Amino acid sequence: MLLEHTTDIYDGVTVDGASLPATTEEFKSVLEASLEAWRSTGKKGVWLKVPADRTELVPVSIDLGFELHHAEKAYIMLNMWLPSTASQLPANASHQVGVGALVLNEDGDVLVVRERNGPLRGTGIWKFPTGLIDAGEDLPDAAAREVREETGLDTEFDSVLAFRHGHRGLFGKSDLFFVVRMRLTPGADSSALQPQESEIEECQWMPRKLFAKQSAESGTVLLQELTTIMEGHLAGEATNGLRVAAAAEEEGGAEGHKGEDGRKKGGGEDGERRRHAAAFRGKKREFSRK
């Protein structure tokens, strides 16, 4: 008798955690027989998913050579490499992913928050809305959620401005932190700020110069980097706007002009393609500077 399981294309085995024997004695006996059978048929990695309500099986599994891999609310995952060679099983997840959102209002002020909890609590420092991305959540959705949770405002994704790869984070994991540009959704009331009571002490719109001054004086490297990214992006955005306008004018303006053959040049679809190309060239140059 073997444990209920499935096999994969890597000659691996995944044990069905929902059909494990009822007692530790029976589990140990069947697991030993299963391991012997899998070794004899050339299986390599074994994944054992123990439900959270069957944790008494974990010490038994470890005694037979299994190692802890990771744990979630509903289960504990263990694994074992059967060959005598070095294990080729993938390690546990190595990174967490965070996001920070740059949001500007119609006056060019920056949306900032002051933490009630967190590393900046009690410092008086203002920062972008930030947070960790949930499992299965897309980056734009995570940014919009964090802004909504921390400030009460609805925003939509515009672009990724930069990212940072750091190490020695929570539980020794590495960290990927993305800075994204978000825009207020059409019709949104920028004055309808509602700080998240559990995490945010206060939120407000802060003039960019004041935010830059605070960041420079804070001694916080990440804030200083965020300010540099923000100013570089906005300067590039303005420059790109000038490039697009200049390209349109060079091609005959938004309405275009007529050439010798009497056909309109620069306007309509032809002009639109040229203006998009000019904007794209500007974006490439902006990106290459970062």
N, C-alpha and C positions, 0 to 999 in steps of 0.2 A: 504494500500500500504506500502510495506517495502523496505528498501534499498537492492539493489542487494548484495548477500553475499554467502559465503560458510561456512560450518561447519566442525569441526575437531573431532578427537576421544576424545578430552578432554572437550567436550561440549562447545567449543569455537566458536566464530563467527569472520570471516574476511570479512570486507566490501570491495566491489569492488570499488576502487578509480576511475576507468575509467567511471563509470556510475552514478556519483553523480548528484543530481538535479542541475538545472542551476542557481537558485537564492538562496540566503541565507535564505529567508523566507520559500521556499519550502523545502530546506534541513533541517531546524530546525523542521518543522512539521513532515516530514517523519522520521527523526532520533528519535524524541520523540515517535512516534508510533512504530518504530522498537524496541526501548529499552523496551517498555512496553510488546511487544509480546515475546521478548527473555527472559525477566524475568519470564513471565508466563509459559514458556515451559522449565524452568530450565537451561537455558544457563548461562555460567559463565563469561568467559573473552571475551571482544569485542576488536578487532583490527581495527582501522580506518586509512587507508592510504590516506592521502590528497596530491594530486599532487602539485608540486611547483607553478603551475600557478593558484591554487585555495586556496591560503592561507587565503582568507577572511572567509573560513569555520572553521579555527582553533579557533578563539575566541568563535564562536557559540558552537563548540564541548566542549570547556573547561567550558563554562557556564552550560552545561548539565551534567558535572561530569567527562569528559575525562581528562586524564593527558598526557603530552608530554612524549614520550618514547625515540625517537631518530630522527635524520634528516639526509638525504642524499641529493645529488644534485638535484635529481628528485622528492623527496617527503618528507613529514613530517609524522611520525608515531605517533599516539596517541592510548591509550588503556583505558579500563574501566573494573573494576571487579564488576560484578553485585551482587553477594551474599553479605550478611551483614558480612561475615567472613573476616579475613585478606586476602589480595590479594595473590594469588599463581602464578601470571603472572611473567615470568622471567624478570629480570632487563636488562637494556641496557648492551652492551658489556663492560667488566670490564678491559680488557687488550689490550695493543699494543704489537707487537712482532718485535724484532729487531735481526739483525745478524751481526757478525763481522767475517772476513775471514783471517785466517793465510795462507799465501802463501810464499813459499821459492823458490829461484832459484837454479841452479845447484851448486852454491858455498855455499849454506846454508844461504844466506842473506835473510832478511825479507822484504816483500813488504809493504811499509808504505806511508801514505799520510799526508799532512798538510792542514788543513781546511782553505778555504777562508771565509766560513760562518759556524756558529755553536759555541758551547760552548768553543772550543779550539782555536778559531780565534784570531790571534795576539799573541799567547803564544809561538809560535815556536815549539810546541810539535808535534812529529810524532806519528801516530797511525795506526792500521789496517784499511783497508777499511770497513766501516760499513754503515748500513742503516735500514730502516723499511721494513718489508715484506708487499707486497700489498695483498689486499683481494683476496683469491683464488689462491695465489701463493705458490708453494712448497718451503720449506727451501733451498734445494740445488739450485733451480733455482734463488731464491732471492740472495743468496750469489754470484753466478756466475754473475748475473746482476749488483750487486753493484761493484764488482771488475772491470767488463768491463766498467761501466759508469765512475768510478772514476779514473781508470788507463789506460784503453784501452786494457787491456790484457784479453785473453780468458782462463778460467780455468774450471776445472771439480771437482765435489764433491768427497771428500775422506771419511770424517767421522765427527761426532759431538764430540767435545772435552769437552765441558762443557756448562752449562747454569746458568744464574742468574735470580732470581725472586726478583724484586724490587717494590717499591711503591712510591706514590706521584709523578707520572710522568706527562706527558702532559695532561692538563684538569683534573687532579686528578686521572688519570687512573693508574693501576698497569702495570708493564713492565716485559716481558719475553725476555731476551737477550741471544742468542745462539752464541757460539764460534765454528766455524767449520774449518776443515782443507781442503783447496782447493789445487789442483795441476795444474800446467800449462798444457794446452792441448798439446798432442804430436805435435811437430813441431812448437810450438809457439815461437816467438822471444821475449825473456825476456827483451831485450833492447828497444823494441818498446813501450815505455811508453808515454801515452798521457793523461795528467791530464784533468779532467772535468772542463771546463772553469768557469762554473757558481758556482761550489761548492768547487773545490780543487785548492789550490794555487800551490802545487808542489807534485810530487810523485817520489819515488826513491827506490832502493834496499839498505837496511841498514844492516851492520854487526850485528849479533845477540847480541854480547857483548855490542856494542854501544847502541842498542835499550834497552837492559836491564839496562844499566847505566842511560840513559835518563829517563826511567820509574821510577827508584828508586829515582831520584832527582826531579821528577816532582811534587811530593806530591799528585798525582792523584791516588786514590785507585784503580779505575778500570784498569788503565794502569799497575799498579803493579800486580794486579791479573792476567791480560792477560799474562804478562811476566812469572809469575809462572806457569800458565797453559801451555804455549808454551814450556818452558824448561822441565817441567815434562813430557809432551807428547813426546818430541823429545828424552829425556833420555829413556823413556819406549820403544819407537820405536827402538832405538839402542839395548836395552836389549832384546827385542823380536826377533830381527834379529839374535842375538847370540844364543838365545834359539832354534830357528828354525835350524840354522846351526849345533848346537850341537846335536839336535834330529836326523837330517839327518845322521850325522857321526856315531852316536850311532847305528842307524839302518842299517849301511852298506854303507853310502854315497848315493849320488844321483843315482848311478847305482846299489846299493844294493850288497848283497853277497849271496853265495849259502849255504844253510843249509845241514844237513846230508842227506836229501832226494833229494838233487840236485836241489831243486827249489830256485829261487832267492828270497831273503828276503830284505825288506827295500827299494828297488827301485820300479819303476813303480807306479801303482795305490796304492799298499799297503804302500809304502814309502810316497807317496803324502798325503794319509789320515793321516798318523802319523805326518807328518810335519805340516799339517793344525791343527791337534789337539793340538800340542805343541804350535803353534802360538796363538790359541784360549785360551789356559790356561794362556799364558802370558798376553793376552789382558784382561782377567778377573781379573788377579792380578793387572794390571795397573789401571783398572777402580775402583777397590775396594780401591785404595789408595787415590782417589780424593774425 
